[in-house]
Amino acid sequence: MADIAFYKDLGLDFTPHPVTGDVRPITNEVSIRRSIMNLIKTKKGSRPFNPTYGCDISSYLFSYDPGFSEYNIKEELTRAITQFEPRVVVRGVELAFSDGGAGMDIRIQYVIRNVNTLDTLDATITRTA
């Protein structure tokens, strides 16, 4: 029996189905992971009709006070996911600064609401020139 797709989005890479040629959707956990990554990478104020969408972690990422920055980044990530991704409940956010301070590894643990499944998103954010 095939898995039931509770959540479905269009993939941003627009990969065509090999037989039909239609755009292949992404479903369930992959859909949610992609949505959270888009949320993390979107700077607040960059969406024209939704200026509060996104995260301002880039403003904290390379500050001089790692303890203060770490707390603020965790709060910002939790706030953004709670506000803009209603399909999940955040259980924890872990951060580790890497590459001599030029990047940050993020681990977000969350529960998918309708299926009560714990999932983890691991991402690395780096300084862009």
C-alpha distance (Angstrom), angle and dihedral (degrees) to the residues before:
residue distance angle dihedral
M1 . . .
A2 3.81 . .
D3 3.80 122.0 .
I4 3.78 114.8 -99.2
A5 3.80 112.9 -116.5
F6 3.80 106.5 -131.5
Y7 3.79 93.4 170.6
K8 3.79 127.2 30.8
D9 3.81 131.8 179.6
L10 3.78 136.4 163.9
G11 3.77 114.5 -98.7
L12 3.79 113.3 -119.8
D13 3.80 91.2 -136.2
F14 3.84 89.7 61.5
T15 3.79 93.7 -140.3
P16 3.82 108.3 -170.6
H17 3.79 122.3 -130.4
P18 3.83 107.3 -107.4
V19 3.81 94.3 -128.9
T20 3.81 107.2 30.0
G21 3.80 99.5 28.4
D22 3.82 90.2 -135.9
V23 3.79 120.2 137.7
R24 3.77 107.9 -87.6
P25 3.83 114.2 -124.9
I26 3.78 124.1 -138.2
T27 3.79 116.2 -132.5
N28 3.79 144.2 -159.0
E29 3.83 115.8 -26.9
V30 3.81 94.0 11.1
S31 3.81 90.4 51.2
I32 3.80 92.1 51.4
R33 3.82 93.8 44.7
R34 3.81 90.8 51.1
S35 3.80 91.0 48.0
I36 3.81 92.2 51.8
M37 3.81 91.5 47.5
N38 3.81 90.3 51.0
L39 3.80 89.0 50.0
I40 3.82 92.4 50.3
K41 3.81 93.6 47.6
T42 3.80 95.6 46.3
K43 3.78 113.5 92.7
K44 3.80 115.0 -136.2
G45 3.79 111.2 -101.3
S46 3.81 95.4 25.7
R47 3.82 95.2 103.8
P48 3.83 108.7 80.1
F49 3.81 100.3 -143.1
N50 3.79 97.3 26.3
P51 3.83 107.1 48.5
T52 3.82 94.7 167.5
Y53 3.83 94.2 57.1
G54 3.79 114.6 108.4
C55 3.80 140.2 27.8
D56 3.77 132.1 -73.0
I57 3.78 94.7 -151.5
S58 3.81 92.6 125.4
S59 3.81 89.5 68.8
Y60 3.83 90.0 57.0
L61 3.77 98.5 34.9
F62 3.79 98.9 84.9
S63 3.78 103.1 27.2
Y64 3.79 121.2 129.9
D65 3.79 98.4 -115.5
P66 3.85 108.4 69.6
G67 3.84 95.3 -176.2
F68 3.79 93.3 52.6
S69 3.81 92.2 41.9
E70 3.80 93.9 49.0
Y71 3.80 92.5 53.8
N72 3.82 92.3 46.9
I73 3.81 93.5 47.5
K74 3.81 91.6 51.0
E75 3.80 90.9 48.9
E76 3.82 92.5 46.5
L77 3.81 93.0 49.9
T78 3.80 92.8 46.7
R79 3.81 91.9 47.4
A80 3.80 94.4 48.6
I81 3.81 95.3 46.9
T82 3.80 92.7 45.1
Q83 3.80 91.6 49.2
F84 3.81 101.3 40.8
E85 3.81 106.7 25.7
P86 3.81 106.3 57.5
R87 3.82 92.5 170.3
V88 3.82 92.3 75.7
V89 3.79 143.4 48.6
V90 3.82 114.6 -144.9
R91 3.81 113.0 -127.4
G92 3.78 99.4 176.3
V93 3.79 147.6 -16.1
E94 3.80 122.5 -149.5
L95 3.80 125.6 -173.2
A96 3.79 133.7 -166.8
F97 3.78 123.4 -179.8
S98 3.80 111.4 -134.6
D99 3.80 141.7 179.0
G100 3.79 93.1 41.9
G101 3.79 92.5 -58.2
A102 3.81 95.1 -45.7
G103 3.80 93.3 108.6
M104 3.75 146.2 15.0
D105 3.79 133.5 -136.5
I106 3.80 114.0 -142.3
R107 3.80 127.4 -163.3
I108 3.80 117.1 -173.0
Q109 3.79 120.1 -174.3
Y110 3.79 117.1 -162.8
V111 3.78 141.8 162.2
I112 3.80 119.0 -125.5
R113 3.79 104.1 -130.6
N114 3.83 105.6 -142.9
V115 3.79 96.5 43.2
N116 3.84 99.4 30.8
T117 3.80 91.9 -132.0
L118 3.80 124.0 152.7
D119 3.81 112.0 -134.8
T120 3.80 134.5 174.6
L121 3.77 130.8 -145.9
D122 3.81 118.0 -158.5
A123 3.79 117.3 -168.0
T124 3.78 139.4 162.5
I125 3.78 121.1 -142.7
T126 3.80 117.4 -163.5
R127 3.78 136.1 -176.5
T128 3.79 113.2 -91.9
A129 3.75 121.0 -150.6
